[in-house]
Amino acid sequence: MKAAEVFVKCLENEEVEFIFGIPGEENLDVMDALLDSNIRFITTRHEQGAAFMADVYGRLTGRAGVCMSTLGPGATNLVTGVADANMDHAPIVAIAGQAGTDRMHKESHQVLDLVNMFNPITKYSSRILTPNIIPEVIRKAFKVAQTEKTGACFIEFPENLAKMDMKGQVLHVDHPHPPEPPADRVELAAQIISDARDPIILAGNGVIRSKAWKHLSDFSEDLNIPVANTFMAKGVIPFKHPMALGSAGLQAHDYVSCGFDRADVIICIGYDLVEFHPYLWHPTSDRKIVHIDMSPAEVDEAYTIAVGVTGDIKHSLMRIAKLATPHEGHFMRPLRNALIDEMNQLSDDEGFPVKPQKIIWDLRTAMDLEDIVICDVGAHKMWMARMFRCEHPNTCIISNGFASMGIAVPGAIAAKLIYPERNIVAVTGDAGFLMNSQEIETAVRLNTAIVILVWTDAAYGLIEWKQMSQFGRKSNIDFCNPDFVKYAEAFGARGYRVEAADQLLPILKEAMESNEVCLIDCPVDYRENLKLTEKLGEMVCPI
Ligand SMILES: Cc1ncc(C[n+]2csc(CCOP(=O)(O)OP(=O)(O)O)c2C)c(N)n1
């Protein structure tokens, strides 16, 4: 068989469904071999879009999303999405063509050392040096990408090797078992939790990756300990659950922060420091931290742990819950009630431009609980993370480690390919939207009927918020937008413009029912940003 054919067979062996990418001159043989495969190639309009699609595929399925580019500029275009996946622990395998091995040692058209370029943004970056190692390299890349902490891997495939004949066997796919937590660590954690006066849980995305959300709810119920979740762990405990406090991650002192202030023991479960820096929830560095995760705690002066329970998160939670003495109840409920009051306050607001709180209210009303939002990065993300209620994990995807703008539109396309029966909404600012808006063409061509909700303010809203908070004046954050309705229509999508607050809900409903790619241009009133900062600045803790 030709090496390119073996390469594709190895991808099939890993049960790859989609490859997101752009064909190039240096991956001609792989592209040709794909024609005889069940793997569906999703042709995108930018390699960054392809990488973000793989990223969101990985987040939603736990299996490696695959993206592919040509050498040189194609591969450099993948970088942001690959880095995003790696830092946010989304499993992906990125593949790039490369020049033939006979011209890689010298100055040569489009040649860059891609293995080294991807090294700092992957867990494993490798070159196919000879055709015989293809099965090993592919198996290793998928195994490393899909094993906690999951992340990105990169494979470079020189074009002359892809043409060679070889004998190759696909390798058996094994899924490593997470290790058991050591008994003495479990006992110590149970002791600290039993002795705590006011414990609180901070649940991170690792709980979702480990599919341990049910165990988390049981643990919190059994021991009577309230749960705050990171932005990347929205839905890890249903918002309606009596122990849920809501999302923690704002850089301001939010209601949930009062819970951390009052706690003497903070139990971090499946939490990564990139999700929400510990100095923001633990500035005093004096509380006892119980670290429950698949791997040892990162070193940080605000994250000095009393005990680390490393191993299968589900088993750790079950075993600690068995040994620990339940608390009699918790007094943190007012934190959640204060947030709920805020959520309800502007549900009928008629102001225009539409207030962020009202947009979120209408969006939640229009969407089913199993539907999925892919959120971009900006002020809208802060509002969504704080106020969009989620009852199920992975129903509001937020990139909050690398936090790259531009993920929402391509991410929504990937989500729709995985879940064609669900409504998928890309929530994005007008700046992040135009970073990958060309993928509307991909969505229309594939008939992936996503809804793109653009919060329009003709500015880099989050940066304006920070500039105004810190300096009281803004620097170079304004821009002009095209006519988004015409823009959508030019791609063959539907375009809507919200011109009054009460139009948003019916437009959202119509868009979701339309079964077409829809864009909604919704002007947003970001005067609410500074109002929120002021309000939280003056807030007296309700507990
Ligand atoms: C690729 C990338 N570039 C720059 C930033 C820094 N950044 C974070 S939010 C933001 C502004 C986002 O503006 P917009 O998309 O309009 O959303 P808004 O804040 O207005 O809701 C910028 C520039 C980033 N996170 N990612």
The ligand as a Tripos MOL2 file, in Angstrom:
@<TRIPOS>MOLECULE
LIG
   26    27     1     0     0
SMALL
NO_CHARGES

@<TRIPOS>ATOM
      1 C1         -7.0820   36.4480   19.0160 C.3       1 LIG1
      2 C2         -7.2070   37.4140   20.1520 C.ar      1 LIG1
      3 N1         -6.7990   38.6960   19.9840 N.ar      1 LIG1
      4 C3         -6.9350   39.5820   21.0010 C.ar      1 LIG1
      5 C4         -7.4480   39.2010   22.2010 C.ar      1 LIG1
      6 C5         -7.6050   40.2130   23.3370 C.3       1 LIG1
      7 N2         -9.0220   40.5320   23.4880 N.ar      1 LIG1
      8 C6         -9.8030   39.9180   24.3830 C.ar      1 LIG1
      9 S1        -11.3980   40.3700   24.3200 S.2       1 LIG1
     10 C7        -11.0860   41.4920   23.1010 C.ar      1 LIG1
     11 C8        -12.2000   42.3230   22.5360 C.3       1 LIG1
     12 C9        -13.2850   41.4890   21.9470 C.3       1 LIG1
     13 O1        -14.1710   42.3470   21.2220 O.3       1 LIG1
     14 P1        -15.5050   41.7690   20.6040 P.3       1 LIG1
     15 O2        -15.2580   40.5050   19.8850 O.co2     1 LIG1
     16 O3        -16.2010   42.8320   19.8470 O.co2     1 LIG1
     17 O4        -16.3430   41.3720   21.9010 O.3       1 LIG1
     18 P2        -16.8780   42.3370   23.0530 P.3       1 LIG1
     19 O5        -15.7910   42.4760   24.0630 O.co2     1 LIG1
     20 O6        -17.2090   43.6720   22.4060 O.co2     1 LIG1
     21 O7        -18.0640   41.6370   23.6040 O.co2     1 LIG1
     22 C10        -9.7250   41.4830   22.7460 C.ar      1 LIG1
     23 C11        -9.1220   42.3440   21.7220 C.3       1 LIG1
     24 C12        -7.8220   37.8400   22.3360 C.ar      1 LIG1
     25 N3         -8.3080   37.3510   23.4700 N.pl3     1 LIG1
     26 N4         -7.7240   36.9900   21.2920 N.ar      1 LIG1
@<TRIPOS>BOND
     1     1     2 1
     2     2     3 ar
     3     2    26 ar
     4     3     4 ar
     5     4     5 ar
     6     5     6 1
     7     5    24 ar
     8     6     7 1
     9     7     8 ar
    10     7    22 ar
    11     8     9 ar
    12     9    10 ar
    13    10    11 1
    14    10    22 ar
    15    11    12 1
    16    12    13 1
    17    13    14 1
    18    14    15 2
    19    14    16 1
    20    14    17 1
    21    17    18 1
    22    18    19 2
    23    18    20 1
    24    18    21 1
    25    22    23 1
    26    24    25 1
    27    24    26 ar
@<TRIPOS>SUBSTRUCTURE
     1 LIG1         1 GROUP 0 **** ****
